[in-house]
Amino acid sequence: MSVHRYLLVIIAIFIFQACSNKGKDTSLEWKTIQDIEKIRNTSGLNKPMMIDVYTDWCKWCKVMDKETFTNKEVIDYINTHFYAVKFDAEQKENAVFNGQSFAYQTSGRSGANMLAVNLLRGDLSFPSIVYLDKHFNIIQVSPGYKTPEQLLAELQKLVP
């Protein structure tokens, strides 16, 4: 077999492997607040939580969704070590969390769900990530956009 044919076979194998991996689930296993309550009440929580507190209008929240939360290393680390939770800070429906019900409250022309206010300790900055232990105690509140490298470093400090 000539070198050119050999290289073509190798390239074809790599292309086939890349295409076959496309169908595999490589996304974050996002949970809702309701999912966390169900897990807690049925089997118990065995990992800390990472809650992404966002809003629909937040540009940097969308950039994190597109660039940071799609990074394979970030996905693998979070899925292994955390329950990943998404929470819309402006959710109008009541949110039940840790046995308490949190309602939406208007403030001027907008408002916020009081769970977001509680988790962010009143500092409504988006995006923000709140880390909680399996007993719902806040470990850390981390406001601001993070690159995949920044988020991975932050995660690894919390769970080495």
Summary of the structure (lengths in Angstrom):
residues: 160
radius of gyration: 19.8
end to end distance: 48.7
largest distance: 74.8
contacts: 426
relative contact order: 0.17
helix: 42%
strand: 24%
